[in-house]
């Protein structure tokens, strides 16, 4: 029966009646339905409800990465600080369930908000901020949890896993408080895993196959002799044959291991549930594979080192199946890169930093942009205040120079900047906002140098401009020395200009040094001109990039902000930085990829036409970083960035997308749409039609006259 026949029909009423306890046969007769059709409809309804509940739970999970100051002391800090926080949050009904995993350098908390949680508040985050301030933890940041439902056998298997993860996490934290069980972690773990397998209905040699699968994922170290495995196997065999049933003498509430009776009970229940699911066809993966995953997850949570896991797995396998012919790595084994194997060239990705969200006018068609110049020039005489007339006249001149540069008319752009500067120079000394407006043409000339791939000259122009304005002296502008001794005679004017120049050096100066691949200088420059404010600024980003490219990976990781990342942009930037450092260190962590993709998508796909260019830059940075972890996901993200750029109607954003190597993967329609935006704006065309150029010249003549009058009036 099609599912759409169930909604809003007599069939739905009959289904609800059966689910409430009514007789199937009687209800089918009363509703004039075939009994088999009604039975099928009831099953569809049940499956739909189960799926809805599963989807609701999946959407509710939250993940938090917690990094400790000292990994070796992380257990102590977790018991002293994290455990009380989690227990109290659960008691206050702020979270309904939680568990953790360990993966260097972080503990990963997974939790579901409880009924008392307020979406507008984040008491867990606030508490973690306090722990960070007290140095109890090094840092923390939110992430995305994706349940490995396929690995654990589907929805029913994942539900059983989550319950065991919760029980196991609480029991491990109790163990870490010094709750002495009389057994070492290795032996205790073996008892719990044997309980899990026995309860799932695994016979002795079937358990051997489970251990073989675990060993396949944990290759034996080359320095471990076979005789050591044989000796361990003999001692482990006795432990593995112990009666761990609820009625057994060892782990019942009155036995010698009464302290772990509840813990063993959780493993027993999980095994029973998984065995039942397998026998009824509800487990969507082989039971032995699922059980082997549970062993590995439990060991990681318990904190058994990888070497110890390997030896224990192979010894347990040998205890049942005998010594292996060769304890070799399995085909699924993956080695971890060492720092020496780090990519040799990350500069193309580093060059996308710093990622700073900024507003800038869109580049639409050439005709529209020239019309903006004309409209501004024709109305710039209207304001009563001279400073406002100057601002409008300069807006027309600055936009005209930018249009000329975009059209690849570099000589014209330089000429317009020089003409505008000469108008101001004839009116020196200047003060107030007018002094800032007078310096803009010099900044624009530096930007033209940057576009012409002469970043060092661009930076030197900006640096010398700052020195000359504050202390006097010359600035070399395209080969012509210009003395700024008479620029202003007012100390107040210099103080007024200073913050603006700091911003120019922080933004344009840093980007020029990045383009020159001068990472340390870029970091120093951004730090020198940093201003107090929110977000992950240029100084922080370039310090991290410089440290990573210099091989100081620990310092780079510790510099990445984790607290107060309140905006999607900051969250996406932090994930980009974290992935960059991981890749630079030769230890890329694929588990961070979902968080990177989600935050990047959230930022790129938020419609903001004035910020389309910077949103595109962040998106492409995420594309390049994702390519090092999962090329397929990177390609998909690139397509989404391209779509967002196309929707923005901004030729600047479209040009950035088309400059990317992945452009060959765009569909014909996508490529055509982006190319059309660039062509409409006449980017790189090398000419402007004579009639349009004449109109532009007339507009600037008008704006120039207004500017001169305002300066001398």
C-alpha positions in Angstrom: 0.0 0.0 0.0 1.5 3.4 -1.0 2.3 5.5 2.1 0.4 8.5 0.7 -2.9 6.6 1.0 -2.4 6.5 4.8 -2.6 10.3 5.4 -5.9 11.9 6.2 -8.0 8.9 5.2 -10.3 6.2 6.8 -7.3 3.9 6.6 -5.3 6.1 8.9 -8.1 6.1 11.5 -8.2 2.3 11.3 -4.4 2.1 11.7 -4.6 4.3 14.8 -7.3 2.1 16.2 -5.2 -1.1 15.8 -2.2 0.6 17.3 -4.4 1.5 20.3 -5.3 -2.1 20.8 -8.3 -2.8 18.7 -8.7 -6.1 16.9 -7.1 -6.2 13.4 -9.9 -8.4 11.9 -12.8 -6.4 13.4 -11.2 -3.0 12.5 -10.6 -4.2 8.9 -14.2 -5.3 8.5 -15.6 -2.1 10.0 -13.4 0.1 7.7 -14.2 -2.1 4.7 -10.5 -3.0 4.2 -8.8 -6.2 3.4 -7.1 -7.6 6.5 -3.7 -7.9 4.7 -3.9 -4.3 3.5 -4.6 -3.0 7.0 -1.8 -5.1 8.4 0.6 -3.7 5.9 -0.6 -0.2 6.6 0.0 -0.7 10.4 3.6 -1.8 9.7 4.2 1.2 7.4 3.0 3.5 10.2 5.2 1.8 12.7 8.3 2.1 10.5 7.5 5.7 9.7 7.3 6.5 13.4 10.5 4.7 14.2 12.3 6.6 11.4 10.9 9.9 12.6 12.1 9.3 16.1 15.5 8.3 14.8 15.8 11.4 12.7 14.7 13.6 15.6 17.4 12.0 17.8 20.1 12.4 15.2 19.3 16.1 14.9 19.5 16.6 18.7 23.1 15.4 19.3 25.7 18.0 20.1 29.5 17.5 20.1 32.1 19.4 22.1 35.9 19.0 21.7 37.8 19.5 25.0 41.5 19.8 25.0 43.5 19.5 28.2 46.7 21.4 29.0 48.5 18.0 29.5 47.3 14.9 27.7 48.9 12.7 30.3 46.9 14.4 33.1 43.7 14.5 31.1 42.1 11.7 33.2 42.7 13.6 36.4 41.3 16.8 35.0 38.3 15.0 33.5 37.4 13.4 36.8 38.0 16.7 38.8 36.2 19.1 36.4 34.3 17.5 33.5 32.6 14.7 35.4 31.0 17.1 38.0 29.9 19.4 35.2 28.2 16.6 33.3 26.6 15.1 36.4 25.2 18.4 37.5 23.9 19.3 34.0 22.2 16.0 33.9 20.7 16.5 37.4 19.5 20.0 36.3 17.9 18.4 33.2 20.1 20.5 30.9 21.3 17.3 29.2 19.4 14.1 28.9 22.2 11.8 27.9 26.0 12.1 27.3 29.1 10.1 26.6 32.7 10.7 25.6 35.5 9.4 23.4 39.2 10.0 23.6 41.2 10.9 20.6 44.4 12.8 21.0 44.6 15.8 21.5 41.0 16.0 22.7 38.2 14.3 24.6 35.0 14.5 22.6 31.8 15.0 24.5 28.5 13.9 22.8 25.3 15.0 24.4 21.6 15.6 23.9 20.0 18.7 25.4 17.5 18.0 28.1 14.0 19.4 28.7 15.4 22.3 30.8 17.8 23.4 28.1 17.3 26.9 26.6 18.4 27.3 23.0 19.2 31.0 23.8 21.6 30.1 26.6 24.6 27.9 26.8 25.4 27.0 30.4 27.7 24.1 29.3 29.7 26.5 27.2 29.9 29.1 30.0 31.1 26.4 32.4 33.7 25.3 29.9 34.8 28.9 29.4 35.3 29.1 33.2 37.4 25.9 33.2 39.5 27.4 30.4 40.1 30.6 32.3 41.1 28.5 35.4 43.5 26.5 33.2 41.7 23.3 34.1 41.3 22.7 30.4 43.3 24.2 27.6 40.4 25.0 25.2 37.1 23.8 23.8 35.1 24.2 20.7 31.8 22.9 19.3 31.7 20.3 16.5 29.3 18.2 14.6 28.5 14.6 15.7 27.6 12.1 13.0 26.5 8.8 14.4 28.2 5.8 12.6 24.9 4.1 12.2 26.1 1.9 9.3 29.1 0.7 11.3 26.9 -0.3 14.3 24.2 -2.0 12.3 21.6 0.6 11.5 19.0 2.5 13.7 18.4 -0.3 16.2 22.1 -1.1 16.5 22.9 2.6 16.9 20.3 3.0 19.7 21.8 0.1 21.6 25.3 1.5 21.0 24.3 4.9 22.4 22.9 3.4 25.5 26.1 1.4 26.1 28.3 4.4 25.4 26.4 6.3 28.1 26.7 3.6 30.7 30.3 2.9 29.8 31.3 6.5 30.1 29.8 6.9 33.5 31.4 3.7 34.7 34.8 4.7 33.4 34.7 8.0 35.2 33.8 6.2 38.4 36.7 3.9 37.8 39.0 6.9 37.3 38.1 8.3 40.7 40.1 5.5 42.3 37.2 3.0 42.6 39.5 -0.1 42.9 38.0 -3.2 41.3 40.9 -5.4 42.1 41.6 -5.9 38.4 43.7 -3.9 35.9 42.0 -2.1 33.1 43.2 -4.7 30.6 41.7 -7.6 32.5 38.5 -5.7 33.4 38.0 -4.8 29.8 38.4 -8.4 28.7 35.7 -9.5 31.1 33.3 -6.8 29.9 33.9 -7.6 26.2 33.5 -11.3 26.9 30.2 -10.5 28.6 29.1 -8.6 25.6 29.9 -11.4 23.2 28.4 -14.2 25.4 25.2 -12.2 25.8 24.9 -11.7 22.1 24.9 -15.5 21.7 28.4 -15.8 20.3 29.9 -19.3 20.7 33.5 -19.8 21.7 35.0 -19.9 18.2 32.6 -17.2 17.0 34.2 -15.0 19.7 37.5 -15.9 18.3 36.4 -14.5 15.0 35.3 -11.3 16.6 38.8 -11.0 18.2 40.3 -11.7 14.8 38.4 -8.7 13.4 39.5 -6.5 16.2 43.1 -7.6 15.6 42.8 -6.9 11.9 42.2 -3.2 12.9 45.1 -3.2 15.4 48.2 -4.6 13.7 50.8 -6.1 16.0 53.9 -4.0 16.6 56.9 -5.5 14.9 58.9 -5.7 18.1 56.4 -8.0 19.9 57.6 -11.6 19.8 55.1 -14.4 19.2 56.1 -16.1 22.4 54.8 -13.1 24.3 51.4 -13.5 22.7 51.4 -17.2 23.5 52.2 -16.6 27.1 49.4 -13.9 27.4 46.9 -16.2 25.6 47.2 -18.8 28.2 46.5 -16.4 31.1 43.7 -14.6 29.2 41.9 -17.8 28.3 41.0 -18.5 31.9 39.6 -15.0 32.2 37.6 -15.3 29.0 36.0 -18.5 30.1 34.8 -17.0 33.4 31.0 -17.1 34.0 29.9 -13.5 33.7 26.2 -14.1 33.6 24.0 -12.3 36.1 23.7 -15.6 38.1 27.4 -16.2 38.0 29.6 -16.0 41.1 32.0 -13.3 39.9 30.1 -10.2 38.8 26.8 -10.4 40.7 25.9 -7.9 43.4 27.4 -10.1 46.1 30.4 -11.4 44.3 34.1 -10.3 44.4 33.5 -7.9 41.5 30.2 -6.5 42.9 31.6 -2.9 42.2 31.3 -3.5 38.4 28.1 -5.6 38.5 26.2 -2.6 37.0 28.9 -2.1 34.4 28.8 -5.7 33.4 25.0 -5.5 33.3 25.2 -2.8 30.7 27.4 -4.9 28.5 25.1 -7.8 29.0 22.0 -5.9 28.0 23.8 -4.5 24.9 24.8 -8.0 23.8 21.3 -9.3 24.3 19.8 -6.4 22.3 22.3 -6.8 19.5 21.8 -10.6 19.4 18.1 -10.2 19.2 18.3 -7.6 16.5 20.6 -9.9 14.4 18.3 -12.9 14.8 15.2 -10.9 13.8 16.8 -9.3 10.8 16.9 -5.8 12.3 20.7 -5.5 12.4 21.9 -4.2 9.1 25.5 -5.3 9.5 27.1 -8.6 10.5 26.9 -9.1 14.3 30.6 -10.0 14.6 31.6 -6.8 12.8 29.3 -4.7 15.1 30.7 -6.4 18.2 34.3 -5.8 17.0 33.5 -2.1 16.7 32.1 -2.0 20.2 35.4 -3.5 21.6 37.5 -0.8 19.9 35.2 2.0 20.9 35.2 0.8 24.5 39.0 0.5 24.5 39.4 4.0 23.2 37.0 5.4 25.8 38.8 3.5 28.5 42.1 5.0 27.5 44.0 1.8 26.5 47.0 2.9 24.4 47.1 1.7 20.8 50.0 -0.6 21.5 48.3 -2.3 24.4 45.1 -2.6 22.3 47.0 -4.4 19.6 48.8 -6.8 21.9 45.5 -7.6 23.8 43.5 -8.2 20.6 46.1 -10.6 19.2 46.5 -12.4 22.5 42.7 -12.8 22.8 42.5 -14.1 19.3 45.4 -16.5 20.0 43.6 -17.7 23.1 40.7 -19.1 21.0 42.1 -19.6 17.5 45.7 -20.4 18.3 48.8 -18.4 17.2 48.5 -16.5 13.9 50.6 -17.5 11.0 51.7 -13.9 10.7 50.4 -10.9 12.6 50.5 -8.6 9.7 48.6 -5.3 9.1 45.3 -5.9 7.4 44.3 -4.3 4.1 42.2 -1.7 5.9 45.1 -0.5 8.1 46.1 3.1 7.6 49.3 4.6 8.8 49.5 8.0 10.4 51.6 10.5 8.6 54.6 11.9 10.4 55.5 15.6 10.3 58.1 14.8 7.7 55.4 13.7 5.3 53.6 16.9 5.5 52.6 18.6 2.2 55.6 20.5 0.8 53.5 23.4 -0.5 50.7 24.8 1.4 51.3 28.4 0.3 48.3 28.4 -2.1 46.0 27.7 0.8 47.9 30.0 3.2 47.5 32.7 0.7 43.7 32.7 1.2 44.2 33.9 4.8 43.3 36.1 6.7 39.6 35.4 6.3 37.9 38.6 7.3 34.3 39.4 6.6 34.0 42.7 4.9 31.3 44.7 3.0 32.1 46.0 -0.5 30.0 47.2 -3.4 29.0 44.5 -5.8 30.4 44.5 -9.3 27.3 44.4 -11.6 27.3 45.3 -15.3 29.8 47.9 -16.6 26.9 50.1 -17.6 25.4 50.0 -14.1 28.7 50.8 -12.4 29.3 53.7 -14.8 25.8 54.9 -14.0 26.7 54.9 -10.3 29.7 57.1 -11.1 27.5 59.5 -13.1 24.7 59.7 -10.5 27.2 60.3 -7.7 29.1 63.0 -9.7 25.9 64.8 -10.7 24.6 65.0 -7.1 27.9 65.6 -5.2 27.3 69.4 -5.2 24.1 69.2 -3.2 25.2 68.7 0.5 25.6 71.9 2.4 28.7 70.7 4.3 32.0 70.8 2.4 33.2 67.5 3.9 30.1 65.7 2.6 30.6 67.2 -0.9 34.2 66.0 -0.8 33.2 62.5 0.3 30.7 62.2 -2.6 33.1 63.6 -5.2 35.8 61.1 -4.0 33.4 58.2 -4.2 32.9 59.0 -7.9 36.7 59.2 -8.5 37.5 56.1 -6.5 34.9 54.0 -8.2 36.0 55.2 -11.6 39.6 54.1 -10.9 38.4 50.7 -9.7 36.3 50.2 -12.8 39.3 51.1 -15.0 41.5 48.6 -13.1 38.8 45.9 -13.4 38.6 46.5 -17.2 42.4 46.0 -17.3 43.0 49.7 -18.1 45.7 50.0 -15.6 47.3 53.1 -17.0 44.0 54.9 -16.9 43.4 53.8 -13.3 46.8 55.1 -12.3 46.2 58.4 -14.1 42.9 58.9 -12.2 44.4 58.2 -8.8 47.2 60.7 -9.5 44.8 63.4 -10.8 42.7 63.0 -7.7 45.7 63.2 -5.4 47.0 66.3 -7.2 43.7 68.1 -6.6 44.1 67.4 -2.9 47.8 68.3 -2.9 47.1 71.8 -4.2 44.9 72.4 -1.1 47.4 71.3 1.6 47.6 71.6 4.6 44.5 69.5 5.4 42.6 68.3 8.5 39.7 66.2 9.6 38.0 63.8 7.3 39.4 65.7 4.3 42.9 64.5 5.3 41.8 60.9 5.1 40.1 61.4 1.8 43.3 62.9 0.4 45.3 59.8 1.2 42.8 57.4 -0.4 44.3 57.8 -3.9 47.8 56.8 -2.6 46.2 53.7 -1.0 44.5 52.9 -4.3 47.8 53.1 -6.1 49.2 50.6 -3.6 46.3 48.3 -4.3 47.0 48.6 -8.1 50.5 47.4 -7.4 49.1 44.5 -5.5 46.9 43.6 -8.5 49.9 43.9 -10.7 51.6 41.3 -8.6 54.1 43.7 -7.0 53.1 43.1 -3.4 56.4 44.3 -1.8 56.1 47.7 -3.4 52.4 47.9 -2.3 53.4 47.2 1.3 56.3 49.7 1.2 54.0 52.5 -0.2 51.6 52.0 2.7 54.3 51.7 5.3 56.1 54.8 4.2 52.8 56.7 3.9 52.1 56.0 7.6 55.6 57.2 8.6 55.4 60.3 6.4 52.0 61.4 7.7 53.0 61.1 11.3 56.6 62.3 11.1 57.1 64.0 7.7 59.3 62.8 4.8 58.9 61.5 1.3 56.8 58.7 -0.1 57.8 57.2 -3.4 54.7 56.9 -5.5 55.3 55.0 -8.7 58.8 56.4 -9.0 57.9 59.9 -8.0 59.0 61.1 -4.5 56.3 63.1 -2.8 57.1 65.1 0.3 54.5 65.0 3.0 56.1 67.7 5.2 53.3 70.1 4.3 50.4 67.6 4.4 49.1 69.0 7.7 50.2 71.3 10.4 47.7 70.0 12.9 48.6 67.5 15.6 44.8 66.8 15.9 44.7 66.0 12.2 47.5 63.5 12.5 45.7 61.9 15.5 42.5 61.8 13.4 44.2 60.1 10.5 46.2 57.6 12.6 43.4 55.0 13.3 42.5 55.0 9.6 46.1 54.3 8.6 46.3 51.5 11.1 43.3 49.9 9.6 44.8 50.3 6.1 48.1 48.7 7.2 46.3 45.9 9.1 44.1 45.0 6.1 45.9 46.0 2.9 49.4 45.8 4.3 48.8 42.3 5.7 47.3 41.1 2.5 50.3 42.5 0.5 52.7 40.6 2.7 50.7 37.5 2.4 50.8 37.9 -1.4 54.6 38.2 -1.1 54.6 34.9 0.9 56.1 36.8 3.8 54.3 34.9 6.6 56.2 36.1 9.6 56.2 39.7 8.4 52.5 39.5 7.8 51.9 38.2 11.3 54.1 41.0 12.8 52.4 43.6 10.7 48.9 42.5 11.6 49.8 42.3 15.3 51.4 45.8 15.3 48.3 47.4 13.8 45.7 45.2 15.5 42.7 47.0 17.1 40.6 45.7 19.9 37.5 44.1 18.7 35.5 40.9 18.2 36.2 37.9 16.0 39.3 36.2 14.9 41.4 39.1 13.5 44.2 39.3 11.1 46.8 39.1 13.8 45.5 35.9 15.2 45.1 34.2 11.9 48.4 35.2 10.5 50.2 34.2 13.7 48.7 30.7 13.4 49.6 30.4 9.7 53.1 31.6 10.3 53.6 29.2 13.2 52.3 26.3 11.2 54.4 27.0 8.2 57.4 27.3 10.5 56.8 23.9 12.0 55.6 25.1 15.4 52.4 23.1 15.4 51.7 23.0 19.1 51.9 26.8 19.3 49.7 27.1 16.3 47.0 24.8 17.8 47.1 26.6 21.1 46.7 30.0 19.4 43.4 28.9 17.7 40.6 30.5 19.6 37.9 28.2 21.0 35.8 30.3 23.3 33.3 33.1 22.3 33.0 31.9 18.7 29.5 33.3 18.6 29.2 34.0 14.8 29.1 31.4 12.0 31.9 33.3 10.3 34.2 32.9 13.4 33.3 29.2 13.7 34.1 28.6 10.0 37.3 30.5 10.3 38.4 28.5 13.4 37.7 25.2 11.6 39.7 26.4 8.6 42.6 27.3 10.8 42.4 24.0 12.7 42.4 21.9 9.5 45.2 23.9 8.1 47.4 23.3 11.1 46.6 19.6 11.1 47.5 19.3 7.4 50.7 21.3 7.8 51.7 18.9 10.7 51.2 15.9 8.5 48.4 14.6 10.7 45.1 15.5 9.0 42.1 14.6 11.1 39.1 13.6 8.9 36.7 13.8 11.9 36.9 17.6 11.7 35.7 17.6 8.1 31.9 17.6 8.9 32.3 20.6 11.1 34.4 22.4 8.5 31.8 21.7 5.8 28.8 22.6 7.8 30.1 25.9 9.1 31.5 26.9 5.7 28.2 26.1 4.0 26.3 28.0 6.7 28.5 31.1 6.0 28.6 30.9 2.2 24.9 30.2 1.7 23.7 33.1 3.9 22.5 35.7 1.3 24.4 39.0 1.8 25.2 40.7 -1.4 27.6 43.2 0.1 29.7 40.4 1.5 29.5 38.0 -1.4 33.2 38.4 -2.2 34.6 37.7 1.2 32.1 34.8 1.7 33.3 33.3 -1.5 36.9 33.6 -0.3 36.1 31.7 2.8 34.2 29.1 0.9 37.2 28.5 -1.5 39.6 28.2 1.5 37.3 25.5 2.9 37.3 23.8 -0.5 41.1 23.7 -0.7 41.3 22.4 2.9 38.6 19.8 2.4 40.5 18.5 -0.7 43.3 17.3 1.5 40.8 15.2 3.5 38.1 14.1 1.1 38.3 15.3 -2.6 34.7 14.3 -3.3 33.4 16.5 -0.5 35.6 19.3 -1.6 34.2 19.1 -5.2 30.7 19.2 -3.8 31.4 22.2 -1.7 33.0 24.0 -4.6 29.8 23.5 -6.6 27.8 25.1 -3.7 30.2 28.0 -3.5 29.8 28.5 -7.2 26.0 28.5 -6.9 26.1 31.0 -4.1 28.4 33.3 -6.1 26.1 33.1 -9.1 23.1 33.9 -7.0 24.8 37.0 -5.6 25.1 38.6 -9.0 28.6 39.9 -8.0 31.2 39.7 -10.7 34.0 39.8 -8.1 32.7 36.6 -6.5 32.2 35.0 -9.9 35.8 35.8 -10.9 37.2 34.2 -7.7 35.2 31.0 -8.4 36.4 30.9 -12.0 40.0 31.3 -11.0 39.9 28.1 -9.0 41.3 24.9 -10.5 38.0 23.1 -9.9 36.2 25.2 -12.5 36.5 22.3 -15.0 34.0 20.4 -12.8 31.3 23.0 -13.1 28.3 22.1 -15.2 27.9 24.0 -18.5 25.1 26.0 -17.1 27.0 27.0 -14.0 30.1 28.0 -15.9 28.1 30.0 -18.4 26.2 31.9 -15.7 29.4 32.8 -13.8 31.2 33.8 -17.1 28.3 36.0 -18.0 28.6 37.9 -14.8 32.3 38.5 -15.4 31.7 39.5 -19.0 28.9 41.9 -18.2 31.2 43.7 -15.8 33.8 43.9 -18.6 36.5 42.4 -16.3 39.8 42.1 -18.2 38.3 43.3 -21.4 41.1 45.9 -22.0 38.7 48.6 -23.3 35.7 50.7 -22.5 33.4 51.7 -25.4 34.2 55.3 -26.5 30.8 56.7 -25.7 30.9 55.2 -22.2 34.4 56.4 -21.7 33.4 59.9 -22.7 30.5 59.8 -20.2 33.0 58.7 -17.5 35.3 61.6 -18.3 32.5 64.1 -18.1 31.4 62.7 -14.8 34.9 63.0 -13.3 35.2 66.5 -14.6 32.1 67.4 -12.7 33.2 65.7 -9.6 36.7 67.3 -9.9 35.2 70.8 -10.0 33.1 70.1 -7.0 36.1 68.7 -5.1 38.2 71.8 -6.0 35.5 74.2 -4.9 34.9 72.4 -1.6 38.6 72.4 -0.8 39.2 76.1 -1.6 35.8 77.5 -0.6 
